[in-house]
Each structure stands twice: as C-alpha cells, then as structure tokens.
Amino acid sequence: MNNTDELAVSPDELVDGVMDLISLPEVYLRIRALMHDEKSRLSDFADVVQTDPNLVAGVLRIVNSAYFGFSGQIGTITRGLNFIGIGQLHNLVLSVSAVKSFSGIPNDIVDMPTFWLRSVHCGILSRLFAEACKLRQSEQLFVIGLLHEIGHLILFSALPNESSDVLETALAQQRPLYQVEQEVFGFHYGQLGKRLMQEWSLPEDFQEIAEYHPHPSTSPEFQLEASIVHIADVFSQTGNSAADPEQLIELIDPFAWQTTGLSYEDIEPLFGEAMKQSAELIKVIL
C-alpha cells in the first residue's frame, strides 16, 4: 500500500455505518439531561443510576477502589454522590457506557481486554499528569484519555484488512501510526474519534483533544490538554515503565514536554500508582 492508495471513504460514512451498534445507553443520556436541568437534585441522579443494577455495582466498585481511595467506605449510590459529586458520576457512567457500547462490533485485529487496559492506563496517566500540571478539571482528562483511541475500533471493524496493512507499514517504517493512516485513509484515528464524539454529543474539548493529541501543537484551543494525553498515550502504549526512558522520550513531541512543563523525572514516580489503579478499574469496566 502506498501514498497513492488513499481510500474513497470518509469518517462520516464509517461512523454512520456503526452508530446502530455503538449508541450510548439510555441511563447515560438521562444523567446528561439531568446535568442540564437546573431543577435536578442529587436524589434524581441516584434514582437514574439505580435503574441499572450492574451500573450501581460498577460505580460503587470504582468509588471504593484505589482510584478514589475510599477503601470500602461507600455502600450506596447516594452516599457515593455525596463524596464524588455529580461531575464525577457523569464521567464514571460515560466511561463505563462507552466501553460497553463497543462490545457489539466485531474486531479481529486487537485483543479487546488488552486494548481497554491500555486505554484505562492512558486515562489514569492523563489524570495524574493533569494533576501534576495543576489543571483544575483533571478528572475529565481521565475520560478523554480512556476514549482517545476509539477511532481505531471503528477502523478495525469497518476496514480490517486495510487497517492491518497500515499497522504493518507503520511498524516496518518506524513511523507514527496516525501519519500512515492519514496517507492511506485521508484521515487518522483521532479525527474519526472526534466524529463519533460529535454523534454522541460529547463536549467540544473532548472532540478537539481526541483529534489533536497525536500532534498537540496543532490543537486550536486545548494544547495543554492534548499534550497531556499525548504523553500519557506514549507511556500507556509501552505497558509499563521498564522500557528505556530515552526511547520513550524520543517518541514524545518536544512541544508536549514544553507545554506541560513536565519531565520524565516528574512523571516516573506516578507509573506505579497508575498501574495499580488500572488493574482495579479494568476489572470493573470489563
């Protein structure tokens, strides 16, 4: 496959082709509607979550995990809401709902548990890095980090043969995957993820960061957040902190280091905590 082989397919067509399979569940849509209702009360959110016993169990397990650090103190959704707040509840329900929504689409290219473990790891690293940068809404970076690669799942499902070729080309040429995708498809996975987030009516910052995290310097409004996810993505792809730091640093856009003000020495102590939290959360999400 060469640079002249760009396929006549668009992100709109690919997303439209899978929307029946990956729409967000009603319980999430009801929570989002409540967030826009000025008259909504905490009890309204609890009532919606409690319509789905599996969601109740999942949210409580996350709240009592190392991610929040309450260690089994929270036994009800209402009590959990009092501790974590509505914004955190929204992020948790969106995360669980988004992962489950992809369970119905075929994928023979990647092992899905491994894909989601890597994505959870990226989300947690993104949140920890955002906290290190003193970013106020660091929790949103968890969700964006978790969902940053969902465009690949659509590509792998809709264009499995072409996607396999692209993966092999990127590996053989030691080039960033998004660059090869841009040449072959005319777009890359980040742009496809943005298009899906538009269909899901997710916030504009989610969409922009998903699109621009592979090259954060081009992000119009969220260069810091895109840089954070960019760095987290590189380290989550390795699976652990044992890889050669010099090799990892070479994979990271210097703009991202400069924009975040972080260094490898700043973030290396966070790897152990991120792996611990990832191991707990993936059991709940999957």
C-alpha positions in Angstrom: 0.0 0.0 0.0 1.5 3.4 -1.0 0.7 7.0 -0.7 -1.5 7.0 -3.8 -3.8 4.3 -2.4 -6.0 6.7 -0.4 -9.3 5.1 0.1 -12.6 6.7 -1.0 -14.1 6.6 2.4 -14.9 9.3 5.0 -15.2 9.5 8.8 -18.9 10.3 8.3 -19.5 7.1 6.4 -17.6 5.0 8.8 -19.4 6.4 11.9 -22.8 6.3 10.3 -22.2 2.6 9.5 -21.7 1.6 13.1 -24.0 4.1 15.0 -26.7 1.5 15.4 -24.2 -0.7 17.3 -22.4 1.8 19.5 -25.0 4.3 20.7 -24.8 5.3 24.3 -27.3 3.7 26.7 -30.4 5.5 27.9 -29.2 5.7 31.5 -26.3 7.8 30.5 -28.5 10.1 28.3 -30.8 10.6 31.3 -27.9 11.6 33.5 -26.6 14.0 30.9 -30.1 15.5 30.6 -30.3 16.0 34.4 -27.0 17.9 34.3 -28.6 20.4 32.1 -31.7 20.7 34.3 -31.3 23.4 36.8 -34.1 21.9 38.9 -32.4 18.5 39.2 -31.4 17.2 42.7 -28.8 14.7 43.9 -31.6 12.2 44.5 -32.6 12.4 40.8 -29.2 11.3 39.7 -29.2 8.4 42.3 -32.6 7.3 41.1 -31.4 7.1 37.5 -28.3 5.1 38.3 -30.3 2.7 40.5 -32.4 1.7 37.5 -29.4 -0.3 36.3 -28.1 -2.8 39.0 -25.0 -3.5 37.0 -24.2 0.1 36.8 -24.8 0.6 40.5 -22.3 -2.2 41.3 -19.7 -0.9 38.8 -19.9 2.7 40.1 -19.6 1.6 43.8 -16.7 -0.7 43.0 -14.9 2.2 41.2 -15.7 4.6 44.1 -14.2 2.2 46.6 -11.1 1.4 44.5 -7.7 2.9 44.7 -8.9 5.4 42.1 -10.7 7.4 44.8 -9.2 5.8 47.9 -12.3 5.3 50.0 -11.5 1.7 50.6 -14.9 0.2 51.1 -16.5 3.1 52.9 -19.1 3.8 50.3 -22.1 1.4 50.3 -24.8 3.3 48.4 -25.0 5.5 45.3 -26.4 8.4 47.3 -23.5 8.3 49.8 -21.1 7.9 46.9 -22.6 11.0 45.2 -22.1 13.0 48.4 -18.4 12.2 48.2 -17.6 12.3 44.5 -20.2 14.8 43.1 -22.3 14.8 40.0 -19.5 15.7 37.6 -17.5 12.6 38.7 -20.6 10.5 38.4 -21.1 11.7 34.9 -17.5 10.8 34.0 -17.8 7.3 35.5 -21.1 6.5 33.8 -19.8 7.8 30.5 -16.6 5.7 30.8 -18.5 2.5 31.6 -21.1 3.2 29.0 -18.7 4.0 26.2 -16.6 0.8 26.8 -19.8 -1.4 26.9 -21.1 0.3 23.7 -18.3 -1.2 21.7 -19.0 -4.8 22.8 -21.2 -5.4 19.8 -18.9 -4.5 17.0 -16.5 -7.2 15.5 -12.8 -6.8 15.9 -10.2 -9.4 14.9 -7.2 -7.1 14.9 -6.6 -6.3 18.5 -7.3 -8.2 21.8 -10.1 -6.1 23.3 -9.2 -6.6 27.0 -5.7 -5.5 26.2 -6.9 -2.5 24.2 -9.1 -1.4 27.1 -6.5 -2.0 29.7 -4.1 0.3 27.7 -6.9 2.8 27.3 -7.7 2.8 31.1 -4.0 3.2 31.8 -3.8 6.2 29.4 -6.8 7.7 31.2 -5.3 7.3 34.6 -1.9 8.7 33.5 -3.7 11.6 31.8 -5.5 12.4 35.1 -2.3 12.1 37.2 -0.3 14.2 34.7 -3.1 16.8 34.7 -2.9 17.0 38.5 0.8 17.4 38.2 0.1 20.4 35.9 -2.4 21.7 38.4 -5.2 21.5 35.8 -8.5 22.2 37.5 -10.6 19.6 35.7 -8.2 16.8 35.8 -11.0 14.2 36.1 -12.1 15.0 32.6 -8.7 14.0 31.3 -9.3 10.5 32.6 -12.3 10.1 30.3 -10.6 11.7 27.3 -7.5 9.5 27.9 -9.8 6.5 28.1 -11.6 7.3 24.9 -8.6 8.8 22.9 -8.3 5.7 20.7 -11.9 4.8 20.0 -11.5 5.8 16.4 -9.2 2.8 15.9 -12.0 0.4 17.0 -14.2 1.8 14.2 -11.4 1.5 11.6 -10.5 -2.1 12.7 -14.1 -3.1 12.5 -15.0 -1.4 9.2 -11.7 -1.8 7.3 -9.9 -4.7 8.9 -7.6 -5.6 6.0 -6.6 -2.1 5.3 -6.0 -1.4 8.9 -3.8 -4.4 9.3 -1.7 -3.2 6.3 -1.4 0.3 7.9 -0.3 -1.2 11.2 2.4 -3.3 9.4 3.6 -0.3 7.4 3.9 2.0 10.4 5.8 -0.7 12.3 8.1 -1.5 9.4 8.9 2.1 8.7 9.1 3.1 12.4 6.6 5.9 11.8 3.7 7.3 13.9 0.6 5.3 13.0 -1.6 8.4 12.6 0.7 9.6 9.8 0.4 6.4 7.8 -3.4 6.4 8.4 -3.6 10.0 7.1 -1.8 9.0 3.9 -3.8 5.8 3.3 -7.3 6.8 4.5 -7.2 10.6 4.2 -7.8 10.9 7.9 -6.5 9.4 11.1 -8.0 7.6 14.1 -8.1 10.9 16.2 -10.3 12.5 13.6 -12.6 9.5 13.4 -12.8 9.5 17.2 -13.8 13.2 17.1 -16.6 12.4 14.6 -18.0 9.7 16.9 -17.9 12.1 19.9 -19.9 14.6 17.8 -22.5 11.9 17.3 -22.5 11.2 21.0 -22.8 15.0 21.7 -19.7 14.9 23.9 -18.2 18.3 24.9 -16.1 20.2 22.3 -12.9 19.9 24.3 -13.3 16.1 24.3 -13.6 16.2 20.5 -10.6 18.5 19.9 -8.3 16.7 22.3 -9.2 13.3 20.7 -8.4 14.8 17.2 -5.2 16.6 18.0 -3.5 14.6 20.7 -1.2 12.8 18.2 0.3 16.3 17.3 -0.8 18.6 20.1 0.9 21.7 18.7 -1.8 22.0 16.1 -4.7 22.0 18.6 -6.5 25.3 18.3 -7.7 25.7 21.9 -6.5 22.8 24.1 -2.8 22.4 23.5 -2.1 21.7 27.2 -4.7 19.0 27.5 -3.8 17.5 24.1 -0.1 17.5 25.2 -1.0 15.6 28.4 -2.9 12.9 26.6 -0.1 12.7 24.0 2.5 12.0 26.7 0.1 9.5 28.5 -0.6 7.7 25.3 3.1 7.1 24.6 3.7 5.6 28.1 0.5 3.6 28.1 1.5 2.0 24.7 4.6 0.6 26.4 2.5 -1.2 29.0 5.0 -0.4 31.8 7.7 1.9 33.0 10.5 -0.6 32.4 11.1 0.5 28.8 14.2 2.5 28.1 13.3 6.1 29.1 15.4 7.6 26.3 13.5 5.6 23.7 10.2 6.7 25.2 11.2 10.4 25.3 12.1 10.2 21.6 8.5 9.2 20.8 7.1 12.3 22.6 6.7 15.5 20.7 9.0 18.1 22.3 6.2 20.6 22.2 4.3 18.4 24.7 7.1 18.5 27.2 7.5 22.2 26.7 3.7 22.9 27.0 3.2 20.8 30.1 6.4 21.8 31.8 6.8 18.1 32.8 9.9 16.0 32.6 10.4 12.2 32.7 11.7 12.7 36.3 8.4 14.4 37.2 6.2 11.6 36.0 8.2 8.5 36.6 7.0 8.2 40.2 3.4 8.2 39.0 3.8 5.0 37.0 3.3 2.6 39.9 0.1 4.2 41.1 -1.2 4.3 37.5 -0.7 0.6 37.0 -2.3 -0.2 40.4 -5.4 1.8 39.6 -5.6 0.4 36.0 -5.6 -3.2 37.3 -8.5 -2.4 39.6 -10.6 -0.3 37.1 -10.3 -2.7 34.2 -12.0 -5.4 36.2 -15.0 -3.1 36.8 -15.2 -1.7 33.3 -14.9 -5.0 31.6 
